[in-house]
Amino acid sequence: MEKKKASLSSCANKGRKNTNDPAIYRYYIRLNSVDNARFLLLLEQSGMTNKSQFIIKRIFEESFKVIKIDTSAMDYYTRLTNLFGQFRAVGVNYNQVVKVLNTNFSENKVRALLYKLEKETIQLVNLNRQIIDLTREFEEKHFKTIQP
């Protein structure tokens, strides 16, 4: 009998340790086969063996970007892309105009025409600065990085 009591008392010290703040909240997710394979690959590459700890580390200890996609953001992005293409075309045309002016006109006529071209270029530069400011404001509003 004493052996049984001794063995029972030694078993009471084994098992999972009690914590002050036990993890009692559970969240369930379902993955398809492709997502599961990707998850397992990321888990393997991290070197961790506990899936729960891996998920917790990825969520709370590493920064990640939250991107909200709305139609106004997509519209702005599309128009900005088109505008960038137009700026490139203006740059190519600008070079071609300067070459034609230098080869076909007198020096005084070239100076007068280049002066007008310079004024228009200054307006284009100011417009470009406004676009850059609007784009920075857009990025701050729509592309926020969440820090743990």
C-alpha positions in Angstrom: 0.0 0.0 0.0 2.8 2.4 0.8 4.3 1.8 -2.6 1.0 2.8 -4.3 0.8 6.0 -2.2 4.4 6.8 -3.0 3.8 6.2 -6.7 0.6 8.3 -6.6 2.3 11.2 -4.9 5.1 11.2 -7.4 2.6 11.3 -10.3 1.0 14.4 -8.9 4.1 16.4 -9.7 4.2 15.3 -13.3 2.1 16.7 -16.2 1.5 20.2 -17.5 2.5 23.1 -15.3 -0.2 25.6 -14.2 0.1 29.1 -15.6 -1.2 32.4 -14.2 -2.7 33.3 -17.6 -3.8 30.2 -19.4 -4.6 30.3 -23.1 -8.3 29.5 -23.1 -9.5 31.4 -26.2 -9.5 29.3 -29.4 -9.9 30.3 -33.0 -10.5 27.9 -35.8 -9.5 28.4 -39.5 -10.0 26.1 -42.4 -7.3 25.9 -45.2 -7.6 24.3 -48.6 -4.8 22.0 -49.7 -2.8 24.7 -51.4 -2.9 27.1 -48.5 -2.1 24.2 -46.1 0.9 23.3 -48.1 2.1 26.9 -48.1 1.5 27.1 -44.3 3.4 24.0 -43.6 6.3 25.2 -45.8 6.5 28.5 -43.9 6.4 26.6 -40.6 9.2 24.4 -41.7 11.3 27.3 -43.0 10.8 29.1 -39.7 12.3 26.2 -37.8 9.5 26.1 -35.2 7.6 22.9 -34.4 4.6 24.3 -32.6 2.0 25.5 -35.0 0.2 27.7 -32.4 3.4 29.5 -31.4 4.3 30.0 -35.1 0.9 31.6 -35.8 1.1 33.8 -32.6 4.6 34.9 -33.5 3.5 35.8 -37.1 0.5 37.8 -35.9 1.8 39.7 -32.8 5.6 39.8 -33.1 6.2 40.7 -36.7 4.9 43.8 -38.5 2.7 43.4 -41.5 0.8 45.6 -43.9 -2.9 45.9 -43.9 -4.1 47.0 -47.3 -7.7 48.2 -47.7 -8.8 48.0 -51.3 -11.7 50.2 -52.4 -12.8 51.4 -55.7 -11.6 55.0 -55.2 -8.1 53.6 -54.4 -8.1 51.5 -57.5 -9.3 54.4 -59.6 -6.6 56.6 -58.3 -3.9 54.0 -58.9 -5.2 53.4 -62.5 -5.2 57.2 -63.3 -1.7 57.6 -61.7 -0.4 54.8 -63.9 -1.9 56.4 -67.0 -0.5 59.8 -66.0 3.0 58.3 -65.6 2.8 57.0 -69.2 1.8 60.4 -70.4 4.8 62.0 -68.5 7.1 59.6 -70.3 5.6 60.5 -73.7 6.0 64.2 -72.9 9.7 63.6 -72.0 10.3 61.9 -75.4 8.5 64.6 -77.3 10.4 67.3 -75.4 13.7 65.8 -76.6 12.5 65.6 -80.1 11.2 69.2 -80.2 14.5 70.6 -78.9 16.5 68.7 -81.6 14.2 69.9 -84.3 14.4 73.5 -83.0 18.2 73.4 -83.0 18.5 72.0 -86.5 15.7 74.0 -88.3 15.6 77.5 -86.8 18.0 80.4 -86.2 19.5 81.0 -82.8 17.2 83.9 -81.8 14.1 82.0 -82.9 15.3 78.9 -80.9 15.8 81.0 -77.8 12.3 82.5 -78.0 10.7 79.1 -78.6 12.8 77.5 -75.8 11.7 80.2 -73.4 8.1 79.4 -74.1 8.9 75.7 -73.7 10.6 76.4 -70.4 7.6 78.2 -69.0 5.4 75.2 -69.9 7.9 72.8 -68.3 7.9 74.8 -65.1 4.1 74.4 -64.9 4.5 70.6 -65.6 7.1 70.4 -62.8 4.7 72.1 -60.4 1.9 69.8 -61.4 4.3 66.8 -60.8 5.0 68.1 -57.3 1.3 68.2 -56.5 0.9 64.7 -57.8 3.7 63.5 -55.6 2.2 65.2 -52.5 -1.2 63.7 -53.3 0.3 60.2 -53.8 2.1 60.4 -50.4 -1.1 61.5 -48.7 -2.9 58.6 -50.5 -0.2 56.1 -49.3 -0.5 57.3 -45.7 -4.2 56.9 -45.8 -4.5 53.5 -47.5 -1.2 51.7 -46.8 -0.7 51.5 -43.0 1.9 49.3 -41.4 0.7 47.8 -38.1 3.5 47.4 -35.5 3.1 44.9 -32.6 
